[in-house]
């Protein structure tokens, strides 16, 4: 609190950096010039030249040096952080009342037309008047039981006009998380990740936010949150039917869908992260994309299904018999390798996992996703196993370049439909 230092604050989506003219931690007498201590400042408060209050949370020292010139000795310091709050000096471990975030494309996906157009004819003069009306559905609220919170969906408008030349209105949609009791910033970002991931699977496009605000409890005072989101991609869609599953086609209540998603999310956390990353990527090599999609499907099955040939307790005796049968003449590395294979010998094959995942699909869906007779192609399994184990006996059935491209398209749809099932969306939708 007693150190006030000038500096330059820079923000990009990948980095928040504060370059200070002096160090916040002053030199101590008797210490050497070289100081390699790892220093973290829990909170740094500042004020911009325009008088705006800013807060850096958990700022780490990323650079530290000495400069000696005609003006004397200087000790500049560089800090980096993942969170920059603009609009207030926030104390450490502050609990916020609400978080709101704007998502490009959300106003279309929600399927709420908020711009209406009409033409009126003046009977007395014969002239026409073009009428535009902006507004309609103002807000919808979903109660999320697992986090004791309300989830609000609402619209905002920005307009510019003059009396003579032009009028322009831009419509945006927001989501707000409003818990029963104030929560930490990290808690809100956990919920933000759940919501945007759900929207991504539904939309068939990344649904990252481009603006985030938090409420500090003061009336009409929200704080903007700048955060480093290295993988942030915004939705490029401009039409309703560009979306994989628009809200008005879900055939399930959105509150029910959200609650299903939040309940399942902890079990599916790791598979969801893998699936979301590969679905949001558009420049992956074919082979990398294929193997990642197969891994994401296997992870989905492992998270939700038992995946064993027999009861684990019954397998213990089988495992002991197999381990005891390992010849004593084998080397220790060979024995360890066989024990490892026996340990996982009760787990079902990849093919059976995929078959179980597809069992709930109707015949029409199976043909659309898998092609042919609606069965999972054997070439998918053999290609994955070949590039995993390099078994030359499988090479004759490995997909070629065009076949792998086609398989990737189908696997993406397979994965999306499985996650739509988590939301309770019926297969006919």
N, C-alpha and C positions, 0 to 999 in steps of 0.2 A: 504493500500500500504506500510506502514512502518513496518508491522509485517510479518516476515518471520519465519516460524515454521516448524520443521521436523515432519514427520508423516508417516503412512502407509496407502496406498490407496488400497482397495479391491473392486473387481467387480465380481458380478454374475448376471445371468439373473433376479434374484429376488431382488437384493440389491446392492446399491453403497454406500460404507462406507469409510469415512476418519477418521482415529484415529490419532489425533494430540497430540504431547508431551506437548503442552501448549495450552491455550485458545486463540483464535483470539481476543476475547473481554477481555482485561486485567481487573484485579480487580480494583475497585475504592475505594479510601480511605473512611473509615467511613461506608462501607457496610459490612453486615454480610457474613459469609462464605457460608451460604445457599442462593443460587441464583436460583430461579425457573422461571426466565423470559423466555418467548418463544422468541428465537433468530433465525432469518433467515438471511443468507448472500446471497444477490442476485447473487454474482459471487465470486468464489474463484479460483485464478490462482496458478499453481504449476509447478514444473519441476521434472521429475523423475531422478533417478541415472544415467540413460542412456542419459540424456539431452533432453528428449521429453517434449514438452510443453503440459500441460493438463489444462482443465477448468471444474470446477463444477458449474452448474447453480442451483440457488434456493436451497442452502444447508441449511438444518434445523439442529439445535442442538438436538442431541438425547441422549447425556450423558455428564456429567460435574462433576468433583470431585476434591478433594484435596489429594495430597500425600506428606507426610513429612518423609524424611529419612536422611541418613548421608550426602547426597548431597544437602540437602536443601528442600525448599518448591516447589512442582510442582503442576500445575493446568491443567491436561489433559482434552481434549474435544473430543467428538465424533460427527461427522456430517454425515447425510445421504442425498442423493439426488436421483433424477430420471434421470438426464442427466449428462453424462460425455463425454466431447469432447477431443479428443487426436489429437495433431498436431498443435495447435495454442492457444494463449491466446485471447479468444473471449470476447469482452466487453458485458456488460448487454444490452439486447434488440437489439442485432445485427440482421440485416436482411441478409439472405443468398440468393445466386443467384440460387442454384439448389440443389436438394437432389436426390441421387441415392441409390437404395437398391437392394441387391441380394436375390433372392428367390429360394431355393432348389426346383427342379422339374419344374421350369418355362421353362427351356430350352427344356424339353420334351413336356410340354403342348402347347407351341407355335408352335409345329409341323414343325420346321425348321431343317431338317437334316444338321448338320454341320460337319459330319465326313464321308468321302468317302473312299472306299477301291478298289484298282485295282491291277491286276497282269500283269506284262510285261515280256515277254520272249525275252532273248537276242539271236538273230539268229546266231551270230558268235560262241558263247560259249555254247549255249543251256541252260544256267542258267536262273533262274527266279528272278525277283525283285518284292517285295511286296511294293506297294505304298499306303501311307495314306495321305489324304489331309484334312486339318482342315480349315474350313472357308466356306463362302457362303454368306448368308444373314447377312449383317453387322448391319443394324439399320432400324427400322420402326418408324414413328412418327404419333401420333394421336393428333389432336387439340381438347382440351377440352374447350368448349366455356364458360361454367358456372364459371370457375375459371381463365379464360384468361391465359391458360398455354398450353404448349406442353408436351405430354407424350411420352417418347422415350422407345422403347424396343430394347435391344441390347445384344450381347454376349461378353464374355471374355474368355481367355484361360490361363491355367497354364500348363507348360510343364517341364519335367525333362528328360534328356537323357545322354547317353555317347556313344562313338563310338563302344563299344564292347559288352555290356551286355543288355541294356534295353532302352526303350523309353516309356514315359507315358504322356498323355495329358488329362487334366480335363477341360470340357466345362461347363460354367455357364451362366446364363441369368440374366440380370439386367433390372430394370425399373427406369427411371429418370423423375422427375417432374421439368419442367423448366418454371416458370411463366414469364410473361412479365415484371414484376418488382420484386425486391427482397422481400422476405417474412420472417416472424418469424419462429423459429423452431417449435412452436406449430402449426402453420398453415400447415407446411409440414406434421406433424404427423397426422393431420386431413385428409389430402389427402391420406397418406399412409394407414390409416385405411379403407378408401373407396375402395382403389384399392385392398388391400389384402382380404377384405371381398368379393368383387366381384369375385376375383380369387377362393376363397374358395367355393362359390356356384357353380362355373363352374367346378372346379376340383373334387369336392366331397372329398376333403382332406384339412386340414389346410394348408395355404400358407403364413406362417410367414417368414419374412426376417431373414437371419443370418448374414448380414453385411449391415451397413448403412453409407453413406458418404454425406457430404455437401460441397458445393463450397463456398469459402469466397471471390471469385473474383480475387484471385491471380492465375496467370498462373501455371498450373501443381501442385497446392497445394490444395488438398482436406483434409478435417478434418473428422476423424472417429467419429461416434456417438455411444456411449454405452448407452443403455436405459434399464430401468427395464420393462420387458415384462413378467409378472408373468404367463400369460396364453399362452405363446409362444409354438407352436407345429410346427414342420417342416414336409414338405411333404415327405412321405416315398416311393413314387411311382418311379419305374424304367422303366415302359413301357407305351407307348402312350395310350393303351386301358384300362389301369387301371383307367384313368380319367373319371369322369362322363360325361363331355362335353368338349373334347379337342377342341382346337381352329379351327382345320381344318374341324370339323363337325358342327360348329355353324350355317352355312348358313346365316350369317348376317355379314356385314362389322364391323370390330372390333371398328373402330372409332365411328360409329353410336351407337353400343352397349355401349361403354364407356360414350358417351354423355347422353344417356337415363338413365344410372345408376346414373350419377352425378346429373342429374335433379331430379330424384325421391328420392335420398338418404335423403334429409332433412325431407321429409314427413314420411319416413320409418325408421328413425334412431333408435327408441326404439325397434320396432319389429325386425329389422335386428340384433340388439345386442342380443336379446333373441334367435332368430333362429340360429345365428352363434354360440352362446355358447353351445346350446344343440346339434347341428350337429357336433361340434368339440369334444364333450365329448364321451368317449367310456366306461365309468365305472359307468354310472348312474343306479340306481335301475330302474326296469321296470316301476313302477308306477310313479316315478318322471319324467322319460323320457316321458312317455305317456302324463301326464298332461302338461308338458312344451311344447311339440309339439303342443298340442291342443291350448294352450295359445298363442303360436307363430302364429298359423294360424288365430286365432281370432284377434290378434293385426294387422296382415297384412290386414285383411278385414276392420278393424276400421280405418286404416290409409288411405285407398284408396277409400272406399265406404261410402255412406251416412248412411246406417244401421238403418233406421227408418221405421216404418210401415206407418206413415203419415207425412205430412209436420209439422215441429216443431211448426210453428205458429198456425196451426189448432189443435195441441195437447194441447195447453195451456188451451183452454176452457174445454177439456176433463179432464185434470189434475185438474183444479179448481173444477169441479163437483165432482170428486172422493175424493179430499181432504175435500171438504165441507160435504161429506157424511160420514166421519169418526165419529162414535158415540162419544159423549162428555163424556160418562161414562168410556172410556178406560183410562188407565194410560198414563203418558207423554211419557215413553219409548216406549210403544206399538204404540202410535200415531206417534212418530218419525220414527219407523220402517216402518209403513205403508206409511208414506210420502216419505220415501226413495225408497220404491218399486214403488210407483206411479211415482216418478221422472224419474225412468229408464224404465217405462212401455212402452214407445214408441220404445224402442230399439228391433230390431229383434232377434230371437232366434239364438243360436249357430248353430243348424241344418240348418237354412235358410242361415246363413253366409257361411257355408261350401258348400252348394248347389250352391250359387252364385259364389263362387270361382272356382268350378269345371265346370261351365257352358261352358267355352271356350274350354274345352278339347274335342278332338275327341273320337269317340267310342272306338278305339283301345287303346288310352291312358287311358280312364276311366277303361277299363277292366284290363289293366296292373297294374294300381295304386290301384283301389278299389276292384278288384276281382269280382267274381260272375257275376251279371248282369250289373256291371259298376256303380251302385248307391252307395252312401256313406252308409256304414252299420249303422243301427240303434244302434247296440251294442256299437259303438264308442261314440255316443252321450250319451247313458244311462250310460256308464262307467264313462265318464267325469262328468256328473251331479251327479252320485252316490258319487264319491269321493270328490265332491265339496259341496254337500248339505246333504249327508248321508240319502237319501230318500230310505227307505227299500222297497218301491214299485218297485224300479228299480233294486233291487239286483238280480232278476232272470235272467236279461239280461246282467249282468256284465261280461266282458271278463275274462277268466281264464288266467293262466300264459302263456301258449303257444299262446293263442289268442291275448294277449297283446303284446307278442314279435312280432308276425306277423303284428299286427296293427302298431307297432312302425316302422317296416321296410317300410310299405306302407306310413305312415305319413311323413317319411323323404323324400321319393320320391315326395310326394304331395307338400311339402314345397319347395324343390329344383326347381321343375317345375314352380311353381308360380314365384320364383325369376328369373328364366330364361326368363319368359314372360316379366319381367321388362326390360330385355336387348334386347327384340325384337326377341328372337330366336323362329322360327316357331315350332309348335307342331310336325311336321313330323321329324324335326331334333332330 
